[in-house]
C-alpha cells in the first residue's frame, strides 16, 4: 500500500513537476538547502526565518535527486505519499480499510490543491511527523517507547514548521487525559518521556551550533527574529480569525467543497454514530489535535492558503467517516471513487497540455527557465547577479546571491532589515550593500515600479543605479535583464 499511495501522489502532482516557480517560498527553501550543501549552516550565510530541520530536508532532496526542480517536486510527492500511507494505517486500525484508503486519498488531494500545494512546501515535509503522531495515538496502551517517539515526531515537526508547537501542546493535553487515571507517578513519568523526546532534536541542533561557535546566530534566527516578527504584526486575534475564515472559504469554494462537507458530516457522525469504545475516544483525540493545529494556523496571522495543508490529515480522517454508514462494500467503493474523482477533475484536465508540451519539448519553457538559460549563456556562474523576480534563477544558473535576504520580498520589510543591519537601517541601506558588490546583471519584472510593497526610496535608488551603470540587455516575457556597463 505504501507504493500505491506514493504512485497516486506522483500521478496527482505530476502535471506540476515541470513548472520552475509555483511559490517563491519553495524557491527560497531550495536556495537555502543548496547553501547548506555548499558548507554553510542555516542562518550563517543566507537567512530565512524557518527552523533548520526543514531546510536540511531540502539539502537531502538535492543530494538524492540532483539539482533539478523536478527532483524537488518528486521529493514532495514522496513526502505526501508516505504521510498518506501512515494516515491510511491509522484510520484502517480504528475505522476500517475503506475509510483508511479514503483518508489517505483525501490527504493527497488536499495537500496538493490547497494554496501552493503542488510545490514542495515545508508543510509537506511536516505531514510525515504529523501523521506519525496520529498513528501512535491509535495504540490502545501507549508504551514509554510510543510516547518517546511521539515527542520525537513533535520535535521534528516543530523544527520544520514552528507553529506545530501548538499540536505538541494539544498532544501533551491528550496524554494527560489518557494517563491521569493511572496515578500522578505514571503521569509525570510519561510527560517527562514525552518532553525528552520532543527536546532531543532541538538539543542536537544547539550542540551542533555550539560546537561550530555560532550558537548566538542560531538563537537570533529562531528566537530574536521570531520576536521581531510577532512585534511587527499589527493584527488583533479577531482580524487573524477573519483572515483564517477567508482562506477557508476560498479553499471550500474553489477546490475541495465536497471534502469539506464530508469533514463536517464526519465530525457529526463521529459523536453520534460511534457511541463509545476506541472509535469514540480516537475521534475525540483527533478533534482536539485538529483544534490545536487550527489555532496555530490562526495565530500565524497571515493570509496564506498553504497553511491549511497542516489540517489536511485531520480533515482526511473525518471526511472518510461518512462512508461507514454505507452497508454494502460495493456501495462504499463506488461512493469513494466518485468522491475522490470530483476534486481531481481540474488536475486531470491538465494532463493533455502537459503531454503535448513534453512531445514538443516545451515542458521547460516557462519564463524562469528562459531567463536562466539566457544568463547561463552569458556565463554568470559564481558571479554576483541581483534577481528581484523568480529568484530560483540563482540556483538554475549557479550565480551568487549578493545579499543575506534570500527571498526578494524580505528586503522591503523594515523588521527584516533592522534585524540584519541594525536600528535605523532601511531597504535602501540594504540595496546599497548589494550594489557595492557590483552585480553583473539585475533581473526584475516590468511591473516592479508599480509594486506597492516596494518602498519609494528603494525604487528611486534602483532607478538611479540603472540609469548610471546599467543597460537593458534583454527582455523575456516581461522580465527585464539589465547588464552592468564596463
C-alpha positions as CSV (number, residue, x, y, z in Angstrom):
1,X,0.0,0.0,0.0
2,X,2.9,2.4,0.5
3,X,3.8,2.1,-3.1
4,X,0.2,2.6,-4.1
5,X,-0.1,5.9,-2.2
6,X,3.3,7.1,-3.5
7,X,2.2,6.4,-7.1
8,X,-1.1,8.2,-6.5
9,X,0.7,11.2,-5.1
10,X,3.0,11.3,-8.1
11,X,0.2,11.0,-10.6
12,X,-1.8,13.8,-8.9
13,X,1.2,16.1,-8.7
14,X,2.9,15.1,-12.0
15,X,1.4,18.0,-14.2
16,X,3.2,20.5,-12.0
17,X,6.6,18.8,-11.9
18,X,7.9,21.0,-14.8
19,X,7.0,24.5,-13.7
20,X,10.0,26.3,-12.4
21,X,8.1,28.5,-9.9
22,X,4.9,27.8,-8.2
23,X,5.6,29.6,-4.9
24,X,8.5,31.9,-4.1
25,X,8.9,30.2,-0.7
26,X,9.7,26.9,-2.3
27,X,12.5,28.7,-4.3
28,X,13.8,30.2,-1.1
29,X,13.9,26.8,0.6
30,X,15.8,25.3,-2.3
31,X,18.4,28.1,-2.3
32,X,18.9,27.7,1.4
33,X,19.2,23.9,1.1
34,X,21.8,24.4,-1.6
35,X,23.6,26.8,0.7
36,X,23.9,24.1,3.3
37,X,25.4,21.7,0.8
38,X,27.9,24.4,-0.1
39,X,29.1,24.2,3.5
40,X,27.1,26.8,5.4
41,X,25.0,26.1,8.5
42,X,21.5,27.5,8.2
43,X,21.4,31.3,9.0
44,X,25.2,31.7,8.9
45,X,25.3,32.8,5.3
46,X,21.9,33.1,3.7
47,X,19.0,33.9,6.0
48,X,15.5,32.5,6.2
49,X,13.4,32.6,9.3
50,X,12.4,28.9,9.2
51,X,13.5,26.1,11.6
52,X,16.6,24.2,10.5
53,X,15.3,20.6,10.0
54,X,13.1,21.6,7.1
55,X,16.0,23.3,5.4
56,X,18.1,20.2,5.9
57,X,15.3,18.3,4.2
58,X,15.8,20.4,1.0
59,X,19.5,19.7,1.2
60,X,18.8,16.0,1.3
61,X,16.4,16.3,-1.6
62,X,19.0,18.0,-3.8
63,X,21.6,15.4,-2.7
64,X,19.3,12.5,-3.6
65,X,17.6,13.8,-6.7
66,X,20.2,16.3,-8.1
67,X,20.0,19.9,-8.9
68,X,16.6,19.8,-10.6
69,X,13.2,21.3,-9.8
70,X,11.7,18.0,-10.9
71,X,13.7,16.3,-8.2
72,X,12.4,18.6,-5.6
73,X,8.8,18.0,-6.7
74,X,9.3,14.2,-6.7
75,X,10.6,14.5,-3.1
76,X,7.5,16.5,-2.2
77,X,5.3,13.7,-3.8
78,X,7.2,11.1,-1.8
79,X,6.5,13.0,1.5
80,X,2.8,13.3,0.6
81,X,2.7,9.6,-0.4
82,X,4.4,8.4,2.8
83,X,2.2,10.6,5.0
84,X,-0.9,9.3,3.2
85,X,0.2,5.7,3.8
86,X,0.7,6.4,7.6
87,X,-2.7,8.0,7.8
88,X,-4.3,5.1,5.9
89,X,-2.7,2.7,8.5
90,X,-4.1,4.8,11.4
91,X,-7.7,5.1,10.1
92,X,-7.8,1.5,9.0
93,X,-6.9,0.4,12.5
94,X,-9.8,2.3,14.1
95,X,-12.5,2.7,11.4
96,X,-11.8,0.1,8.7
97,X,-10.0,-0.4,5.4
98,X,-12.2,1.7,3.1
99,X,-12.2,4.8,5.3
100,X,-8.5,4.3,5.6
101,X,-7.9,4.3,1.8
102,X,-10.3,7.3,1.5
103,X,-8.5,9.3,4.2
104,X,-5.1,8.7,2.5
105,X,-6.6,9.8,-0.8
106,X,-8.1,12.9,0.7
107,X,-4.8,13.8,2.2
108,X,-3.1,13.6,-1.2
109,X,-5.9,15.7,-2.8
110,X,-6.0,18.4,-0.1
111,X,-2.2,18.8,0.3
112,X,-1.9,19.1,-3.5
113,X,-4.7,21.6,-4.1
114,X,-4.6,23.8,-1.0
115,X,-2.7,27.1,-1.7
116,X,0.6,26.3,-3.3
117,X,0.1,22.6,-2.7
118,X,1.7,21.5,-6.0
119,X,5.0,23.0,-5.0
120,X,7.2,21.2,-2.4
121,X,6.5,23.3,0.7
122,X,7.6,23.0,4.3
123,X,4.1,21.9,5.1
124,X,4.5,18.8,3.0
125,X,7.6,17.8,5.0
126,X,5.8,18.3,8.2
127,X,3.0,16.0,7.1
128,X,5.1,12.9,7.8
129,X,5.7,13.5,11.6
130,X,2.1,14.8,11.9
131,X,0.8,11.5,10.6
132,X,3.2,9.6,12.8
133,X,1.7,11.2,15.9
134,X,-1.8,10.4,14.5
135,X,-0.7,6.8,14.1
136,X,0.8,6.5,17.6
137,X,-2.5,7.6,19.1
138,X,-4.2,4.5,17.6
139,X,-2.3,2.4,20.2
140,X,-4.7,1.2,22.9
141,X,-2.0,1.4,25.6
142,X,0.8,3.8,24.9
143,X,4.2,2.5,26.0
144,X,7.1,4.5,27.1
145,X,8.6,3.9,23.6
146,X,5.5,5.2,21.9
147,X,5.4,8.3,23.9
148,X,9.1,9.0,23.3
149,X,8.6,8.5,19.6
150,X,5.6,10.9,19.8
151,X,7.7,13.5,21.4
152,X,10.4,13.0,18.8
153,X,7.9,13.4,16.0
154,X,6.5,16.6,17.5
155,X,10.1,17.9,18.0
156,X,10.7,17.1,14.3
157,X,7.6,18.8,13.0
158,X,8.3,21.9,15.2
159,X,11.8,22.1,13.6
160,X,10.1,22.1,10.2
161,X,7.2,24.4,11.0
162,X,7.5,26.4,14.2
163,X,3.7,26.7,14.7
164,X,3.4,22.9,15.1
165,X,4.3,23.5,18.8
166,X,0.6,24.1,19.1
167,X,0.0,20.5,18.1
168,X,2.6,19.4,20.6
169,X,0.7,21.2,23.4
170,X,-2.6,19.6,22.2
171,X,-0.9,16.2,22.2
172,X,0.5,16.8,25.7
173,X,-3.0,17.6,26.9
174,X,-4.3,14.4,25.4
175,X,-1.6,12.4,27.1
176,X,-2.5,13.9,30.5
177,X,-6.2,13.0,29.9
178,X,-5.2,9.4,28.9
179,X,-2.8,8.8,31.8
180,X,-4.1,10.8,34.8
181,X,-6.4,7.9,36.0
182,X,-3.3,5.7,36.4
183,X,-1.9,8.0,39.1
184,X,0.3,11.0,39.4
185,X,3.6,9.0,39.3
186,X,2.9,7.4,35.9
187,X,1.5,10.7,34.6
188,X,4.8,12.5,35.5
189,X,6.9,9.7,34.1
190,X,5.0,9.8,30.8
191,X,5.2,13.6,30.5
192,X,9.0,13.5,31.2
193,X,9.5,10.9,28.5
194,X,7.3,13.0,26.1
195,X,9.3,16.2,26.8
196,X,12.6,14.3,26.5
197,X,11.6,13.0,23.0
198,X,10.5,16.5,22.0
199,X,13.7,18.1,23.2
200,X,16.1,15.6,21.6
201,X,16.4,17.1,18.1
202,X,16.4,20.8,19.3
203,X,19.2,19.9,21.7
204,X,21.1,18.2,18.9
205,X,20.9,21.4,16.8
206,X,22.0,23.5,19.8
207,X,25.0,21.2,20.2
208,X,25.9,21.5,16.5
209,X,25.8,25.3,16.6
210,X,27.7,25.4,19.9
211,X,30.5,23.3,18.5
212,X,30.6,25.5,15.4
213,X,30.8,28.6,17.6
214,X,27.6,30.0,16.1
215,X,25.1,29.4,18.9
216,X,24.3,33.1,19.1
217,X,23.3,33.1,15.4
218,X,21.0,30.1,16.0
219,X,19.4,31.9,18.9
220,X,18.9,35.1,17.0
221,X,17.4,33.3,14.0
222,X,14.9,31.2,15.9
223,X,14.1,33.4,18.9
224,X,15.1,37.0,18.4
225,X,13.8,37.2,14.8
226,X,10.5,35.4,15.8
227,X,10.0,38.1,18.5
228,X,10.7,40.8,15.8
229,X,8.2,39.2,13.5
230,X,5.5,39.0,16.2
231,X,6.2,42.6,17.3
232,X,5.8,43.7,13.7
233,X,2.3,42.1,13.4
234,X,-0.4,44.6,14.0
235,X,-3.4,42.3,13.6
236,X,-5.6,41.5,16.5
237,X,-6.8,38.0,17.2
238,X,-10.2,38.9,15.7
239,X,-8.5,40.1,12.5
240,X,-6.4,36.9,12.4
241,X,-9.5,34.8,12.8
242,X,-11.2,36.7,10.0
243,X,-8.2,36.1,7.7
244,X,-8.3,32.4,8.5
245,X,-12.0,32.2,7.7
246,X,-11.4,33.9,4.3
247,X,-8.7,31.4,3.5
248,X,-11.1,28.5,4.5
249,X,-13.9,30.0,2.4
250,X,-11.6,30.4,-0.6
251,X,-10.5,26.7,-0.5
252,X,-14.0,25.5,0.0
253,X,-15.4,27.4,-2.9
254,X,-12.6,26.9,-5.4
255,X,-11.2,23.4,-4.7
256,X,-12.5,21.0,-2.1
257,X,-16.1,21.8,-1.2
258,X,-17.2,18.1,-1.2
259,X,-14.4,17.1,1.1
260,X,-15.1,19.9,3.5
261,X,-18.8,18.9,3.5
262,X,-17.8,15.4,4.3
263,X,-15.5,16.7,7.0
264,X,-18.4,18.4,8.8
265,X,-20.6,15.3,8.3
266,X,-17.7,13.1,9.7
267,X,-17.3,15.2,12.8
268,X,-21.1,15.0,13.5
269,X,-21.2,11.3,12.8
270,X,-18.1,10.6,15.0
271,X,-20.1,11.7,18.0
272,X,-23.5,10.3,17.1
273,X,-22.9,7.1,15.2
274,X,-20.0,5.9,17.4
275,X,-21.5,5.5,20.8
276,X,-18.3,4.5,22.7
277,X,-15.2,2.4,22.7
278,X,-12.0,3.1,20.7
279,X,-13.7,4.9,17.8
280,X,-15.3,7.5,20.1
281,X,-12.1,8.1,22.0
282,X,-9.9,8.3,18.9
283,X,-12.4,10.7,17.3
284,X,-12.2,12.9,20.4
285,X,-8.4,12.9,20.2
286,X,-8.4,13.8,16.5
287,X,-10.8,16.7,17.2
288,X,-8.5,18.1,19.9
289,X,-5.5,17.8,17.7
290,X,-7.5,19.5,14.8
291,X,-8.3,22.4,17.1
292,X,-4.7,22.7,18.2
293,X,-3.5,22.8,14.5
294,X,-6.3,25.2,13.5
295,X,-5.3,27.6,16.4
296,X,-1.7,27.5,15.1
297,X,-2.8,28.5,11.6
298,X,-4.9,31.4,13.0
299,X,-2.1,32.6,15.2
300,X,0.3,32.8,12.2
301,X,-1.8,35.9,11.2
302,X,-1.1,35.6,7.5
303,X,-3.5,35.0,4.6
304,X,-1.6,32.2,3.0
305,X,-3.7,29.2,1.9
306,X,-0.8,26.7,2.1
307,X,-1.0,26.9,5.9
308,X,-4.2,24.8,5.6
309,X,-2.0,21.9,4.5
310,X,-1.3,21.3,8.2
311,X,-5.0,20.5,8.6
312,X,-5.2,18.1,5.7
313,X,-4.6,14.8,7.7
314,X,-7.3,15.7,10.2
315,X,-9.8,16.7,7.5
316,X,-9.0,13.4,5.7
317,X,-9.7,11.4,8.9
318,X,-13.2,12.9,9.5
319,X,-14.1,13.2,5.8
320,X,-13.7,9.4,5.4
321,X,-16.1,8.5,8.2
322,X,-19.5,9.0,6.5
323,X,-18.6,6.1,4.2
324,X,-19.0,3.8,7.2
325,X,-22.8,4.4,7.0
326,X,-23.0,2.5,3.7
327,X,-23.7,-1.1,4.5
328,X,-22.5,-2.9,1.3
329,X,-18.9,-2.9,0.2
330,X,-19.6,-2.2,-3.4
331,X,-21.6,0.9,-2.5
332,X,-18.6,2.1,-0.4
333,X,-16.2,1.5,-3.3
334,X,-18.4,3.3,-5.8
335,X,-19.1,6.2,-3.5
336,X,-15.4,6.5,-2.5
337,X,-14.2,6.5,-6.1
338,X,-16.8,9.1,-7.1
339,X,-15.9,11.4,-4.2
340,X,-12.2,11.2,-4.9
341,X,-12.6,11.9,-8.7
342,X,-14.7,15.1,-8.3
343,X,-11.9,17.3,-6.8
344,X,-9.3,15.6,-9.2
345,X,-11.1,16.7,-12.4
346,X,-9.2,20.1,-12.6
347,X,-5.9,18.2,-12.2
348,X,-6.7,15.5,-14.7
349,X,-7.6,18.2,-17.3
350,X,-4.0,19.4,-17.2
351,X,-2.6,16.1,-18.5
352,X,-3.2,16.7,-22.2
353,X,-1.4,20.0,-22.1
354,X,1.5,18.5,-20.2
355,X,1.9,15.6,-22.6
356,X,1.7,18.0,-25.5
357,X,4.5,20.2,-24.1
358,X,6.6,17.1,-23.4
359,X,6.1,15.9,-27.0
360,X,7.0,19.3,-28.4
361,X,10.0,19.6,-26.0
362,X,8.5,22.7,-24.4
363,X,8.0,21.4,-20.8
364,X,10.9,23.6,-19.5
365,X,9.9,26.7,-21.4
366,X,8.4,28.9,-18.8
367,X,9.8,32.3,-18.0
368,X,12.2,31.4,-15.2
369,X,13.8,28.7,-17.3
370,X,14.1,31.0,-20.3
371,X,15.7,33.8,-18.2
372,X,18.1,31.3,-16.6
373,X,19.1,29.8,-20.0
374,X,19.9,33.3,-21.3
375,X,22.1,34.1,-18.2
376,X,23.8,30.7,-18.4
377,X,24.8,31.5,-22.0
378,X,26.3,34.7,-20.5
379,X,28.4,32.7,-18.1
380,X,27.2,34.1,-14.8
381,X,28.1,31.0,-12.7
382,X,29.9,32.1,-9.4
383,X,29.3,35.7,-10.3
384,X,27.0,38.2,-8.4
385,X,23.7,39.0,-10.0
386,X,20.7,40.5,-8.3
387,X,17.3,38.9,-9.0
388,X,14.2,40.6,-7.8
389,X,11.8,38.3,-9.6
390,X,12.0,34.4,-9.9
391,X,15.0,34.1,-7.6
392,X,15.1,30.3,-8.4
393,X,17.3,31.7,-11.2
394,X,20.2,31.9,-8.8
395,X,20.0,28.1,-8.4
396,X,19.4,27.3,-12.0
397,X,22.4,29.4,-13.1
398,X,24.8,28.8,-10.2
399,X,25.1,32.6,-9.7
400,X,25.9,34.1,-6.3
401,X,23.3,35.7,-4.1
402,X,24.5,39.2,-3.3
403,X,22.6,39.6,0.0
404,X,21.6,37.8,3.1
405,X,18.0,38.3,2.1
406,X,17.2,35.2,0.0
407,X,13.5,35.9,-0.5
408,X,13.2,39.1,-2.7
409,X,10.4,40.5,-0.6
410,X,12.3,40.4,2.7
411,X,14.4,43.4,1.8
412,X,11.3,45.5,1.7
413,X,10.3,44.6,5.3
414,X,11.5,47.0,7.9
415,X,11.8,44.5,10.7
416,X,13.9,42.2,8.5
417,X,16.3,44.9,7.5
418,X,16.7,46.2,11.1
419,X,17.2,42.7,12.4
420,X,20.2,42.2,10.0
421,X,21.6,45.7,9.6
422,X,20.7,47.3,12.9
423,X,18.3,50.1,14.0
424,X,17.9,52.9,11.6
425,X,18.7,50.7,8.6
426,X,16.2,50.8,5.7
427,X,15.6,48.8,2.5
428,X,17.7,51.4,0.7
429,X,20.6,50.7,3.1
430,X,20.3,47.0,2.2
431,X,20.2,47.8,-1.6
432,X,23.3,50.0,-1.3
433,X,25.2,47.0,0.2
434,X,24.0,44.8,-2.7
435,X,25.1,47.4,-5.3
436,X,28.5,47.7,-3.6
437,X,29.1,44.1,-4.9
438,X,28.5,45.4,-8.4
439,X,26.2,42.6,-9.6
440,X,26.8,41.9,-13.3
441,X,23.1,41.6,-14.0
442,X,19.9,42.9,-12.4
443,X,16.8,41.0,-13.1
444,X,13.3,42.4,-12.4
445,X,9.7,42.4,-13.5
446,X,8.5,45.1,-15.9
447,X,5.8,45.7,-13.2
448,X,8.5,46.3,-10.5
449,X,7.8,50.1,-10.5
450,X,4.1,49.5,-9.8
451,X,4.5,47.2,-6.8
452,X,3.1,48.8,-3.7
453,X,5.2,46.6,-1.4
454,X,8.4,48.2,-2.7
455,X,9.3,51.4,-0.8
456,X,9.5,54.6,-2.9
457,X,13.2,55.4,-1.8
458,X,14.2,51.9,-2.9
459,X,12.6,52.4,-6.3
460,X,14.4,55.8,-6.7
461,X,17.7,54.4,-5.8
462,X,17.3,51.4,-8.1
463,X,16.2,53.7,-11.0
464,X,19.2,56.0,-10.4
465,X,21.6,53.0,-10.4
466,X,20.1,51.5,-13.6
467,X,20.4,54.9,-15.4
468,X,24.0,55.4,-14.4
469,X,25.6,52.0,-14.6
470,X,23.3,49.5,-16.4
471,X,21.8,49.0,-19.8
472,X,18.9,46.8,-20.8
473,X,20.4,43.6,-22.2
474,X,17.2,41.6,-22.9
475,X,13.5,41.3,-22.1
476,X,11.9,37.9,-21.7
477,X,8.2,37.5,-21.1
478,X,8.0,40.8,-19.2
479,X,11.2,40.2,-17.2
480,X,13.9,42.9,-17.7
481,X,17.5,41.9,-17.7
482,X,19.9,44.8,-17.1
483,X,23.7,44.3,-17.6
484,X,26.3,46.4,-15.8
485,X,28.3,48.7,-18.1
486,X,32.1,48.3,-18.1
